[in-house]
Amino acid sequence: MGDVTSSASLHRALPVPDGLEGQRVDQALSRLFGLTRTVAAEVADAGNVVVDGRVRGKGDRLTSGSWLEVELPPPPREPTAPRVVEGLHVLYDDDDLVVVDKPVGVAAHPSPGWDGPTVIGGLAAAGYRISTSGAEERRGVVHRLDAATTGVMAVAKSERAYTALKAAFKERTVAKGYHALVQGHPDPSRGTIDAPIDRHPRHDWRFAVVSGGRPSITHYEVMEAFPAASLVDIRLETGRTHQIRVHFSALRHPCVGDTMYGADPTLAARLRVDRQWLHAVRLGFPHPADGRWVEFTSEYPPDLAGALTVLRAET
């Protein structure tokens, strides 16, 4: 199941009681296990709710008698002191939000099993006040980047910003742009990948294109082609976990360095890349205070830029 799982988590399995017929998953979890609605939604969003063998989202409705399996989060741990994060640069800051350029090896927020630095911890250590909305460990987080993905990330500082930005991401009024170096040459060189994503049916620590999964749409265009790889500009219409990595892996063009999703380790070694070549290059959205459009960009970090230098020297 999902990323709130740990060795201390609690697995529960039971038939759905008659009294929960037609209830939303998050409502049912709240009633069954005494969770807040926020925590119940987080459990579902992490892929930790399975009904009759299929992962269900927080808004799905339950049928009485169905077999429900839930991985509940572990008891809260004692909070750790905020940690200064080297290389975490602030691109923009006002009363409502802070936008950062996230370095590699930094998670968006604390989670079980992750002892490394986080954006939230780094901002707290630097004296930034973050919104109190959201689950305790994810306060202010309105979207996430993988720890190994670099680039632009926004964090809410005010309650109105948290509400407005969460709605903007849900309603797809946010412009999310990425650059990826993928193996081979996508054909066509410009197109849309419309393929549902869900937990991998055999490896729940991965995601995959799965029939009946959550709708997932990725628009792409090849910017530059090399003998062994292509630099691709990507616009996300949806924002599923690992969406870019899963979609390009399904096309047999995984991100360079992304061995989890089938990348060739020899190419990554030659380019001196030890993580997926994926960068959140731009992020735009209506400002939560007045609705004006704001957009932020990020330059490639040295390891990604260095890989392109090697490829260009070979052509």
N, C-alpha and C positions, 0 to 999 in steps of 0.2 A: 504493500500500500504506500501512502504518500510520505512527504517529508516531515510530518509531525510524528512519525513513528520512531521509536527508539527502543532500546532493550528494556526500558522501564514503562513502556506504554502498555495499555490494557486492551486485550482483544476480547470483544463480546460478540456472541452469535445467538440469535433467537428469532422465532417467527414474529412477524409484525402483528401486534395485537389488533383485535377488531376495532378498538377505539381510535386507532390511528389511520383507518381507512381514508384515503384521499388526502392525507396530510402531506405538506412539503417535508422533504428530508430534514431541513434544518429545524423546523418546528418539532418534528418527531424526536430528533436527537435531544433537543432541549427538554422535552417532556420525559423521555425515557431515562436520561442519565443526569438530569439536573444541570445541564450546561447552559451558559448564556447563549443567546441567539448568535452572538458574534463568534464565540468559540465553536458552536455547532456548524456555522457556515464555513469557518476555517477548516474544520475537519473534512467537510465535504469537498471544499475547493482543492484540498491536498490529495484527493483521490482515495480517501480512507473509508468510504462507505460503499459496500458491495451488496446489491440486492439480487438474489437468484443468480449469483455468479457474474454480475455485470456492475461495473463502477457507475455510481449515480451521482448527479450534481445536487447542489443544495435546493434547487427549485423543482426537482423531480417529485412526482407524487407517489405515495406508497399504496400498495394493495395489501389488505389484511391476509395473513397466512403466508406471505412471501418470506423467504429466508433472508434475514438481515445480518450482515457482518460489519462490525465497526472497529476500527483501531482508534481508541481514545488516547488523547495526549497524556503524557506522564504528569505527575504532580508538579506544580511550579517549582523551579529551582531558585535558590537564593540569587538575586541579581548580582551580576559581576560589574566591577567598576568599568566605566566607559574607557575605551582604549583609543589613543591617538592613532590615526591611520595615515601613514606616510603616503604621499602622492594623491590624496583625496583633495582635489581642487574645487573650490566653489566658483561656479560660472555666473551665478545670479543669486541675489538675496534681497528679500523685502519682508514686510510684516506677515505675508501670507504663505510664502513658499521659499525654498532654497533649492537651487539646481546645482548638481555636482557633476564633475567628470570622474567617474568611478574607475579606479585602477584595477588591474588583474589581481585575483586572490582575495577579493573583498566581497563578502555576501551583503545582500541588501539589509538583512536584519538577523538577530540571533535565532537559532533553531536548534533542536536536539541533535547532537552529533556534530555540530559545527562549533569549533573552539577558536576559529580564526577571527580576524577583524571584520567589522560590519560598518556599513554606511551610517546607520543610526547611532552606533556607539562612537564612531569617529566624529559625527556632528555634535553629539552630547559632550564629548571630551573637549571639543573646540568652543563650547559655550553656547551652542545654538538651542533655542527652545523649539521643540517639536510638538505637533498636534497630539492631543491626548486621545483622539479617536482611533478606533481599530483595536485589534487584540493587543494585549500589553506589550508583547515583544515586537509588534509590528506597527506601533503607533506612528502615524504620519506617512506610512508607506502606501502609495497609491498604485505603484507598479514595481516590478522587480527585474533585475538583470541577474543572470547566473553569475556565480563567483568568478568564473573564468571568462566572462564577457565584459568588455570594457565599454566606456562611453557615457552618454548623457542619461542622468536619472534625476527625477524631480521628487521632492519630499514636502509634504504639507506641514506648515507651521501653525496655521490657524484652523479652527474647526470649520469655518465656512470654506476654506480652501480644500480641506479633506473631502467634504461632502461634494463640492463642485468638481474636483478632479476625479474622484471615484465615478461620478456620473458621466463625466466626459469620456473616460476610458470605456465604460460600459456602453455608452451610446455611439462609440467609434468616431468621436469628433476630435480625436487626438491624431496628429501626424507623426507616425513612428518610422524613422528611416534608419536602415542598417546597411553596412557594407560587409560582404562576406567573400572570402577567397575559397572557392569550391573546386574540387577536383574535376578535371575534364572540361567539357564544353556543353553546357545545357543547350538543348535543341527543342523548341526554337530559342533564339537568344533573348527574346522578350516574351513574357507571358504571365499567366496566373496559375498558381497551384491551388486548387480547391479540393481538399482532401481531409476528411474528419480525423481527429487525433484523440487518442485515449491511452490509458495505460497499456503497455505491452502485455499481450495475453499470457506470456510465459515468464517475463522478466519485469516485475513490477517496479524496478528502479529505473526503468526506461519508459519512453513513450513511443508510439508507433501510429502509422495510419491504420485505423481500425474501422471496419464497417459499423455504423451506428455510433461512432464517437462524436465528439463535440465539433461543430462546424468550424473549419479553420481555413483561412484564405490568405495567401501570400502572393504579392505582385513582385515581379523581378525584371531586371534588364541588365544584360552583360555590358559592363563598362570597358573592360580591357581583357583581351584573351592572350594567354601564353601557351606554350606547347603542352604543358601538363595541367594547367589550372586556368580559372577565369575569375576575374574580380567582378562581383555582382552588386548592383544597387537594389535594395529591397525595401518595399513598403508593406507594412503589416496592416491588414484590415481587421484581423482578430489578434488576440494576444495569448495564445495557449502556451503552456510550459514547453520549452524546447522547440517551439513551432518551426523556426527556420532550420534548425538542425535536423528535425524529423522530416520535414518536407524535402529538403535537398538530399537527404539520405535515401528517401523513397524514390527519388529520381536517379539514384546511383551516382550522385554528385555531392557527396558529403563535404562539409566544411573541412578544409585542410587542418590536420591536427586533431580532428574530432574522432578519436579511435572508439569512443563509446558507440558512435553511429556509423562505424564501418570505414573510417578514413585509413589510408595507407600510411603507416608510421614511417616508412622510409622517405616519403616526400616531405613530411613534417621535419624529420631529422635533417634533411638536406637544406631546408629553409630555416632551420634553427627556431622552429616554433614548437612549444611544448604544451599548447592548449588549442582549442578551436579558434581559427582565424575568423572572428566575428566581433564587430564593433558597432555600438549604437551611435551613429554619426550625427543624428539630428532628432530633435523632439520639439514639436510645436503644439500649442493648445490655446484655447481662450483663457485669458487670465481670470482667476476666480473672483477677483475684486470688481472688475469693470467689463469683462468680456472681450477686451482688446486681444488681438492675436499676438502671441509671443512665441519666438522660436530660438532654439539654442543648438549649437553645433560643437563637435569635438574632433580634434585632430587624432590621427592614428598614434598609438603609443609606439615606442621604439621597436618592440619585437615584431609587430605587424608591419610597420613601415620597412623594417629590415628585410622581411620576407619578399616584399615587392621589389626592393632594390636588387636582390639576388635574381629574381625572375626576369626583371628588365635587362639585367646585364647579360643574360643568356640568350636574349632574342636579337 
